[in-house]
């Protein structure tokens, strides 16, 4: 059909009941793009309708070098998504009943993540939008709909999806910055590092509810200590210097409010790329780093926490530990074991969000409470072994216990938001002031027993799976609480996790494959067929999805209260 056919349909249904909008579903050819109306809402208060606009590449005219590898493709798609968003912001309002007149594209925040909102390839550029079709009460506002489809959409295409309308220098800045970030991350392991923080980086954020960089004369740019400064040669930017955090056990110490947790928070989000101008563009962390914390009240399903906790009262089995209401120490132990099970080379911990009795038992407490009376092997007595036997490094913010000086390979002191390498000073103090605490636990390596998901508890038929916000997934009558899964940064990642759970339940849970094996199959599908493949709208508008890491999908499964394994 043509845009003239669309206009005739809108004239015909003007003033009718809202459900008549369903007649619009289909495909329409405009001068510079094809419009796909994939799904029409049944009510002005329902979730908005889903449409796509596809511009042939011979009209969009983006040269292949702008998207000729995965890094550049994600960057260009992100840039165009944000460009569409900016054009939408400047459009006149058509506000009416419910979502009337709303036009939305899922642009994301400070991170650049693979999203389903935009597709760029050698054949076309396709933007996926949500539109609240206009209404007066529950009657169709045909003239408003005509403005959206026949006036606003052509403007969006003309101003944001054609190279000639965009600042090409800005596009290249986006593309080359992301390519450099990915390259740097790929070089960390080879250099014996787990993280890198560039000189000049701006780490603090505007506020606790804003992820934008803090601005003002009082902001202190990051500057590496000379002893930890490393240099990289990036493909586009050239030489860059900054602090390299080595593999092994690293402590971040310092007084309160001097920047310890800010540095750790920047590192934990360094698993993602960031937009130019964010300040954290070159805070780069190994891709599989996992933030660990205590999580009172979470469910645990048959996790072997015996490397940290055993000999519980009443002979509770900690090799297949299950509880509906974990304590701080059992939840933190489970979080570590689950992270190792799915795959990680770096654990990130902050004493402020850790269970004290899980982290340390000092000499005085050891004297009062004998080891045979204490089921917990504290983290301090496992952290070096995790690196030696499992190749898993740890970065730990610690302000209250110098006992960790004995096990640290590197100690970074934050003072007035500046880092100092105090490793030798800490080692000297450790020798001079003996703690006299005894090492607890044994030297047996931590061996992970793969868990195999059962279909029971993952049945999706007749159940709604929907993300309520960044931290919660509605799974039938249950809610998966993800408040403490701190490396989720986007509600659209949560949307995707819900879709991935649906996808694996229908396709890959065979009661033979482990959690890790199942998720690897899903990610293979995603890399080969695109993020759309997990969507229940596959082949049409796939919804607002952003690619989560494998670690966060596993975290959601582990927090689903009906999840069962063998």
Secondary structure as the mmCIF struct_conf table of DSSP 4:
data_model
#
loop_
_struct_conf.conf_type_id
_struct_conf.id
_struct_conf.beg_label_comp_id
_struct_conf.beg_label_asym_id
_struct_conf.beg_label_seq_id
_struct_conf.end_label_comp_id
_struct_conf.end_label_asym_id
_struct_conf.end_label_seq_id
STRN STRN1 UNK A 2 UNK A 2
HELX_RH_AL_P HELX_RH_AL_P1 UNK A 3 UNK A 13
TURN_TY1_P TURN_TY1_P1 UNK A 14 UNK A 15
BEND BEND1 UNK A 16 UNK A 16
STRN STRN2 UNK A 17 UNK A 17
HELX_RH_3T_P HELX_RH_3T_P1 UNK A 18 UNK A 24
STRN STRN3 UNK A 26 UNK A 29
BEND BEND2 UNK A 31 UNK A 32
STRN STRN4 UNK A 34 UNK A 39
BEND BEND3 UNK A 42 UNK A 43
TURN_TY1_P TURN_TY1_P2 UNK A 44 UNK A 45
BEND BEND4 UNK A 46 UNK A 47
HELX_LH_PP_P HELX_LH_PP_P1 UNK A 48 UNK A 48
STRN STRN5 UNK A 49 UNK A 56
HELX_RH_AL_P HELX_RH_AL_P2 UNK A 57 UNK A 60
HELX_RH_3T_P HELX_RH_3T_P2 UNK A 64 UNK A 66
BEND BEND5 UNK A 67 UNK A 69
HELX_RH_AL_P HELX_RH_AL_P3 UNK A 70 UNK A 89
TURN_TY1_P TURN_TY1_P3 UNK A 90 UNK A 90
BEND BEND6 UNK A 91 UNK A 91
HELX_LH_PP_P HELX_LH_PP_P2 UNK A 92 UNK A 93
BEND BEND7 UNK A 97 UNK A 97
TURN_TY1_P TURN_TY1_P4 UNK A 98 UNK A 101
STRN STRN6 UNK A 103 UNK A 104
BEND BEND8 UNK A 109 UNK A 110
STRN STRN7 UNK A 111 UNK A 112
STRN STRN8 UNK A 115 UNK A 115
BEND BEND9 UNK A 116 UNK A 117
STRN STRN9 UNK A 118 UNK A 120
BEND BEND10 UNK A 122 UNK A 123
STRN STRN10 UNK A 124 UNK A 131
STRN STRN11 UNK A 135 UNK A 136
TURN_TY1_P TURN_TY1_P5 UNK A 137 UNK A 138
STRN STRN12 UNK A 139 UNK A 140
HELX_RH_AL_P HELX_RH_AL_P4 UNK A 142 UNK A 146
HELX_RH_PI_P HELX_RH_PI_P1 UNK A 147 UNK A 152
HELX_RH_AL_P HELX_RH_AL_P5 UNK A 153 UNK A 160
BEND BEND11 UNK A 161 UNK A 162
HELX_RH_3T_P HELX_RH_3T_P3 UNK A 163 UNK A 165
BEND BEND12 UNK A 166 UNK A 166
HELX_RH_AL_P HELX_RH_AL_P6 UNK A 168 UNK A 187
TURN_TY1_P TURN_TY1_P6 UNK A 188 UNK A 188
HELX_RH_3T_P HELX_RH_3T_P4 UNK A 189 UNK A 191
TURN_TY1_P TURN_TY1_P7 UNK A 192 UNK A 192
STRN STRN13 UNK A 193 UNK A 198
TURN_TY1_P TURN_TY1_P8 UNK A 199 UNK A 200
STRN STRN14 UNK A 205 UNK A 207
TURN_TY1_P TURN_TY1_P9 UNK A 208 UNK A 209
STRN STRN15 UNK A 210 UNK A 213
HELX_LH_PP_P HELX_LH_PP_P3 UNK A 214 UNK A 214
BEND BEND13 UNK A 216 UNK A 216
TURN_TY1_P TURN_TY1_P10 UNK A 217 UNK A 218
HELX_RH_3T_P HELX_RH_3T_P5 UNK A 226 UNK A 228
STRN STRN16 UNK A 229 UNK A 234
TURN_TY1_P TURN_TY1_P11 UNK A 235 UNK A 237
STRN STRN17 UNK A 238 UNK A 246
BEND BEND14 UNK A 247 UNK A 248
STRN STRN18 UNK A 249 UNK A 253
BEND BEND15 UNK A 255 UNK A 255
TURN_TY1_P TURN_TY1_P12 UNK A 256 UNK A 257
BEND BEND16 UNK A 258 UNK A 259
HELX_RH_AL_P HELX_RH_AL_P7 UNK A 260 UNK A 268
HELX_RH_3T_P HELX_RH_3T_P6 UNK A 269 UNK A 271
BEND BEND17 UNK A 272 UNK A 272
STRN STRN19 UNK A 273 UNK A 274
TURN_TY1_P TURN_TY1_P13 UNK A 276 UNK A 277
BEND BEND18 UNK A 278 UNK A 279
TURN_TY1_P TURN_TY1_P14 UNK A 281 UNK A 282
STRN STRN20 UNK A 283 UNK A 285
TURN_TY1_P TURN_TY1_P15 UNK A 287 UNK A 288
STRN STRN21 UNK A 290 UNK A 292
TURN_TY1_P TURN_TY1_P16 UNK A 296 UNK A 297
STRN STRN22 UNK A 300 UNK A 303
TURN_TY1_P TURN_TY1_P17 UNK A 306 UNK A 308
STRN STRN23 UNK A 309 UNK A 309
HELX_RH_3T_P HELX_RH_3T_P7 UNK A 313 UNK A 315
BEND BEND19 UNK A 318 UNK A 318
TURN_TY1_P TURN_TY1_P18 UNK A 319 UNK A 320
STRN STRN24 UNK A 321 UNK A 323
BEND BEND20 UNK A 324 UNK A 325
HELX_RH_AL_P HELX_RH_AL_P8 UNK A 328 UNK A 342
BEND BEND21 UNK A 345 UNK A 345
STRN STRN25 UNK A 346 UNK A 350
HELX_RH_3T_P HELX_RH_3T_P8 UNK A 351 UNK A 353
BEND BEND22 UNK A 354 UNK A 354
HELX_RH_AL_P HELX_RH_AL_P9 UNK A 356 UNK A 359
HELX_RH_AL_P HELX_RH_AL_P10 UNK A 363 UNK A 368
BEND BEND23 UNK A 369 UNK A 369
HELX_RH_3T_P HELX_RH_3T_P9 UNK A 371 UNK A 373
STRN STRN26 UNK A 376 UNK A 376
HELX_RH_3T_P HELX_RH_3T_P10 UNK A 379 UNK A 381
TURN_TY1_P TURN_TY1_P19 UNK A 382 UNK A 382
HELX_RH_AL_P HELX_RH_AL_P11 UNK A 383 UNK A 390
STRN STRN27 UNK A 393 UNK A 397
BEND BEND24 UNK A 399 UNK A 400
HELX_RH_3T_P HELX_RH_3T_P11 UNK A 402 UNK A 406
TURN_TY1_P TURN_TY1_P20 UNK A 407 UNK A 407
BEND BEND25 UNK A 409 UNK A 409
STRN STRN28 UNK A 410 UNK A 415
TURN_TY1_P TURN_TY1_P21 UNK A 416 UNK A 417
STRN STRN29 UNK A 418 UNK A 421
HELX_RH_AL_P HELX_RH_AL_P12 UNK A 423 UNK A 432
BEND BEND26 UNK A 433 UNK A 433
HELX_LH_PP_P HELX_LH_PP_P4 UNK A 437 UNK A 439
BEND BEND27 UNK A 441 UNK A 441
STRN STRN30 UNK A 452 UNK A 453
BEND BEND28 UNK A 455 UNK A 455
TURN_TY1_P TURN_TY1_P22 UNK A 456 UNK A 458
TURN_TY1_P TURN_TY1_P23 UNK A 461 UNK A 462
STRN STRN31 UNK A 465 UNK A 469
TURN_TY1_P TURN_TY1_P24 UNK A 470 UNK A 471
STRN STRN32 UNK A 472 UNK A 475
TURN_TY1_P TURN_TY1_P25 UNK A 476 UNK A 477
STRN STRN33 UNK A 478 UNK A 481
TURN_TY1_P TURN_TY1_P26 UNK A 483 UNK A 484
TURN_TY1_P TURN_TY1_P27 UNK A 486 UNK A 487
HELX_RH_AL_P HELX_RH_AL_P13 UNK A 491 UNK A 507
TURN_TY1_P TURN_TY1_P28 UNK A 508 UNK A 508
BEND BEND29 UNK A 511 UNK A 513
STRN STRN34 UNK A 514 UNK A 514
HELX_RH_AL_P HELX_RH_AL_P14 UNK A 515 UNK A 529
HELX_RH_3T_P HELX_RH_3T_P12 UNK A 531 UNK A 534
BEND BEND30 UNK A 535 UNK A 535
TURN_TY1_P TURN_TY1_P29 UNK A 536 UNK A 539
BEND BEND31 UNK A 540 UNK A 540
BEND BEND32 UNK A 544 UNK A 544
STRN STRN35 UNK A 546 UNK A 546
HELX_LH_PP_P HELX_LH_PP_P5 UNK A 547 UNK A 549
HELX_RH_AL_P HELX_RH_AL_P15 UNK A 550 UNK A 559
TURN_TY1_P TURN_TY1_P30 UNK A 561 UNK A 562
STRN STRN36 UNK A 565 UNK A 565
#
